[in-house]
């Protein structure tokens, strides 16, 4: 078995069918599809039963308890039979020919393949980011290129679906330390020692359904604390490379606080929970002021800013217009940027 497409899913009965359809049309000998269901309480079991009835070669594992996204992907790799594991997501879509591209790329035996992706809105009708990784041509990296690899790909690796990894390499690495981070794959990839043969496929092979993540409600905690804490834990990587991907303490950036206030992810309760104890004196004033700012005002202000830089901030503008705090100003900015009706 050459390749295992491994999906860890939870409560995605409404979305996983399109994902499966985008994969099943590309199946061929030497490729398997397995799904680990983390005890979903929705109709995932019934949806999968329907697919297995038509495609009995799908391997479906229904777990008795939910182990979290990190634990379920780790289980998926352990269940896999392929020499390589593609850690595919449960609500995004493969582009036509993606499986063959992966098979061609793993032919020479790399440790890791990172696939580029395009980012689309929730119904796939509009492109928010044409290329998650800003490379125009495929690229290879050795262990000595770790700083460059990190700077060029770590941001895109926040999306686990772009990871195709040699199964033996995954199993040989430390995983337990990264359970609960929500990004176990990043810990596997960037821990020491560095992987010695990494390929990036520059042409997007996946369409990401943006704004549909299970953790959207926890966005402030994840992107302001958990994600940067993980990235900055890789002390073997040069500081300038880490800072290229994320500031050490992004919550100190007032524009980020304003954005999260605008979309409803930052308020007085979040200020007290996450920031108050980290700052003192006069440094508390602006974070506290932003937390108290009327959310609709913040949304309008942020949308005007993003609208002026629409090509660079389309995902932010999309978040703003989908927020309950959106106003006519936000909707107008979104329409001008081609994100609204």
C-alpha positions in Angstrom: 0.0 0.0 0.0 1.6 3.3 -1.1 -0.7 5.9 0.3 -3.3 6.1 3.1 -5.7 9.1 3.0 -6.4 9.6 6.7 -9.4 11.6 7.8 -10.1 12.4 11.5 -13.7 13.6 11.8 -16.0 14.9 14.5 -19.6 16.2 14.0 -19.1 16.8 10.3 -22.1 14.8 8.9 -23.2 17.9 6.9 -19.9 18.3 5.2 -18.0 15.1 5.0 -19.9 13.8 2.0 -18.5 16.4 -0.4 -15.0 15.6 1.0 -15.4 11.9 0.4 -16.8 12.5 -3.1 -13.8 14.6 -4.0 -11.5 11.7 -2.9 -13.4 8.6 -4.1 -13.3 9.7 -7.7 -9.5 9.6 -7.6 -8.9 6.3 -5.9 -6.6 3.8 -7.5 -4.7 0.7 -6.6 -2.2 1.3 -3.8 -4.3 4.0 -2.2 -6.6 3.5 0.8 -9.1 5.8 2.5 -9.7 5.5 6.2 -11.9 7.6 8.5 -11.5 7.9 12.3 -14.7 9.2 13.9 -14.1 10.7 17.3 -17.4 9.5 18.7 -19.5 12.1 16.8 -22.9 12.6 18.3 -24.4 13.8 15.0 -25.3 11.6 12.0 -21.7 10.8 11.0 -22.1 7.1 11.7 -25.2 6.9 9.3 -23.4 8.9 6.6 -20.4 6.7 6.7 -22.6 3.6 6.7 -24.2 4.8 3.4 -20.7 5.4 1.9 -19.4 2.0 3.1 -22.4 0.3 1.5 -21.3 1.7 -1.9 -17.6 1.7 -1.2 -16.8 -1.3 1.0 -13.1 -0.7 0.8 -13.4 2.5 3.0 -12.0 1.7 6.4 -14.1 3.4 9.1 -13.1 3.4 12.8 -15.8 4.6 15.2 -14.1 5.5 18.5 -15.9 5.1 21.8 -14.5 8.4 23.2 -13.3 11.6 21.5 -9.5 11.9 21.8 -9.3 15.4 20.3 -8.1 16.3 16.9 -4.5 15.5 17.7 -5.2 12.1 19.2 -7.5 11.1 16.4 -5.0 11.9 13.7 -2.4 10.0 15.6 -4.7 7.0 15.8 -5.4 7.3 12.0 -1.7 7.0 11.3 -1.4 4.0 13.5 -4.3 2.3 11.7 -3.0 3.1 8.3 -1.4 0.5 6.0 0.2 2.9 3.5 3.9 3.9 3.4 2.7 7.5 3.4 -0.2 9.1 5.2 -2.1 12.1 3.9 -3.7 13.8 6.9 -6.8 15.0 5.1 -9.5 17.1 6.7 -13.2 16.3 6.9 -14.8 19.4 5.2 -12.4 20.5 2.5 -12.1 19.3 -1.1 -9.3 17.7 -3.2 -8.8 19.3 -6.5 -9.0 17.0 -9.6 -5.8 15.0 -10.0 -4.5 15.7 -6.5 -4.0 12.0 -5.6 -1.9 11.4 -8.7 0.2 14.4 -7.9 0.9 13.0 -4.5 1.7 9.5 -5.8 4.1 11.1 -8.3 5.8 13.1 -5.6 6.3 10.3 -3.1 7.8 8.1 -5.7 11.3 9.3 -4.8 10.8 8.6 -1.1 10.7 12.0 0.7 10.1 12.2 4.4 7.4 14.8 4.0 5.3 16.4 1.2 3.6 19.8 1.9 0.8 20.5 -0.5 -0.2 24.0 -1.4 -3.9 24.9 -1.0 -6.3 27.6 -2.1 -8.6 29.2 0.5 -12.3 29.6 -0.3 -15.3 30.8 1.5 -17.7 28.5 3.3 -19.7 27.5 0.2 -16.6 27.5 -2.1 -18.0 30.2 -4.3 -15.2 32.7 -3.9 -11.4 32.5 -3.6 -10.0 34.3 -0.5 -6.4 33.3 -1.0 -5.3 31.7 -4.3 -2.1 30.2 -2.8 -1.6 29.6 0.9 2.1 29.0 0.3 3.6 31.8 -1.8 5.7 29.6 -4.1 5.3 29.5 -7.8 7.4 26.3 -8.4 7.9 23.1 -6.5 10.7 23.2 -4.0 12.9 20.7 -2.0 14.4 21.2 1.4 17.2 19.4 3.3 17.7 19.3 7.0 20.1 22.2 6.7 17.3 24.3 5.2 15.1 24.1 8.3 14.9 27.8 9.0 13.9 28.5 5.4 11.3 25.6 5.4 9.8 27.0 8.6 9.6 30.6 7.3 8.0 29.5 4.0 5.6 26.8 5.1 4.8 26.9 8.9 1.9 29.4 8.4 0.3 27.1 5.8 0.9 24.1 8.1 -1.7 25.5 10.5 -3.9 23.5 8.0 -3.3 19.8 8.6 -4.8 18.7 5.3 -1.6 19.8 3.4 0.5 17.2 5.2 1.6 14.0 3.5 4.2 12.3 5.7 6.1 9.0 5.6 4.3 6.8 8.1 7.6 5.5 9.6 8.8 9.1 10.1 5.6 10.0 12.0 5.8 6.9 14.2 9.4 7.5 15.0 8.9 11.1 16.3 7.6 12.3 19.7 3.9 12.9 19.5 2.7 12.8 23.1 4.1 16.2 23.9 1.9 17.8 21.3 -1.4 16.2 22.2 -3.8 19.0 23.0 -1.9 21.6 21.1 -4.4 21.2 18.1 -1.4 21.1 15.8 0.3 17.7 16.5 1.6 17.6 12.9 3.5 20.8 13.4 5.2 19.3 16.4 6.0 16.1 14.5 7.4 18.0 11.6 9.6 20.7 13.3 10.9 18.9 16.3 14.6 17.9 16.3 16.2 16.3 14.5 15.1 18.0 11.3 13.5 15.9 8.5 16.1 15.6 5.7 13.9 15.4 2.6 10.9 17.7 2.3 9.0 18.6 -0.9 6.5 21.4 -1.4 4.0 21.1 -4.2 3.4 24.7 -5.3 0.3 24.2 -7.4 -2.8 24.1 -5.0 -4.2 20.6 -4.6 -6.8 21.3 -2.0 -9.7 23.8 -1.6 -10.0 24.9 2.0 -13.5 25.7 3.3 -12.6 28.8 5.3 -14.5 29.8 8.5 -15.8 26.3 9.2 -13.2 25.1 11.8 -14.5 23.4 14.9 -12.5 25.8 17.0 -13.7 29.1 15.5 -15.3 30.1 18.9 -11.8 29.6 20.5 -10.0 31.6 17.9 -8.6 34.2 20.2 -7.1 31.7 22.6 -5.7 29.6 19.8 -4.2 32.2 17.5 -3.0 34.6 20.2 -1.6 32.0 22.6 -1.6 28.3 21.7 -0.3 28.7 18.1 2.5 31.1 18.9 3.5 29.2 22.0 4.0 26.1 19.9 5.9 27.9 17.1 8.2 29.6 19.6 8.9 26.3 21.4 11.1 25.2 18.5 14.3 26.8 19.8 16.5 25.1 17.2 14.8 27.3 14.6 16.2 30.8 14.2 14.3 33.6 15.9 13.9 35.6 12.6 12.2 32.5 11.0 9.8 32.1 13.9 9.0 35.8 13.9 8.2 35.6 10.1 5.4 33.2 10.9 4.1 34.7 14.2 5.0 37.3 16.7 6.0 35.8 20.0 3.0 37.6 21.7 0.6 38.6 19.0 -2.0 39.7 21.5 0.2 42.7 22.2 -0.6 44.0 18.6 -3.5 46.4 19.0 -4.8 45.8 15.4 -5.2 42.1 16.2 -7.2 43.0 19.4 -9.3 45.3 17.3 -10.0 42.6 14.7 -11.0 40.1 17.4 -13.2 42.7 19.0 -14.8 43.3 15.7 -15.7 39.7 15.0 -16.8 39.0 18.6 -13.8 37.0 19.8 -12.4 39.6 22.3 -14.4 41.3 25.0 -14.0 42.4 28.6 -14.3 38.8 29.9 -11.5 37.7 27.5 -9.4 40.7 28.6 -9.7 39.7 32.2 -9.1 36.0 31.4 -6.2 36.3 29.0 -4.5 39.7 29.2 -5.1 41.5 32.4 -2.5 39.5 34.4 0.1 39.8 31.6 0.3 43.6 31.6 0.4 46.2 34.3 0.0 49.9 34.7 -0.5 52.1 31.7 0.0 49.2 29.4 -3.4 47.9 30.4 -5.2 50.9 29.1 -5.4 50.3 25.3 -6.2 46.5 25.5 -8.9 47.3 28.1 -10.3 50.2 25.9 -10.5 47.9 22.9 -12.3 45.3 24.9 -14.9 47.9 25.9 -15.3 49.4 22.5 -18.7 48.7 21.0 -18.3 45.7 18.7 -20.2 47.2 15.8 -18.0 50.2 15.8 -14.9 48.0 15.9 -16.4 45.9 13.0 -17.0 49.0 10.8 -13.6 50.4 11.5 -11.8 47.1 10.8 -13.8 46.5 7.6 -12.8 49.9 6.3 -9.2 49.1 7.0 -9.4 45.7 5.4 -11.4 47.0 2.5 -8.5 49.3 1.6 -6.2 46.3 1.5 -8.7 43.8 0.2 -6.3 41.6 -1.7 -4.2 41.1 1.4 -6.9 40.9 3.9 -9.8 39.1 2.2 -10.0 36.4 4.9 -10.2 39.0 7.6 -12.9 40.9 5.7 -14.8 37.6 5.2 -14.7 37.1 9.0 -15.9 40.6 9.6 -18.9 40.3 7.2 -20.0 37.0 8.7 -19.9 38.4 12.2 -23.1 39.3 14.0 -21.5 42.7 14.5 -21.4 43.4 10.7 -23.1 46.6 9.6 -23.9 48.1 6.2 -20.4 49.5 6.1 -18.9 46.0 6.4 -21.3 44.6 3.8 -20.4 47.4 1.4 -16.7 46.8 1.9 -17.3 43.0 1.3 -19.2 43.7 -1.9 -16.5 46.0 -3.2 -14.0 43.2 -2.5 -16.2 40.7 -4.3 -17.2 38.8 -1.2 -20.8 39.8 -0.9 -24.0 39.4 -3.0 
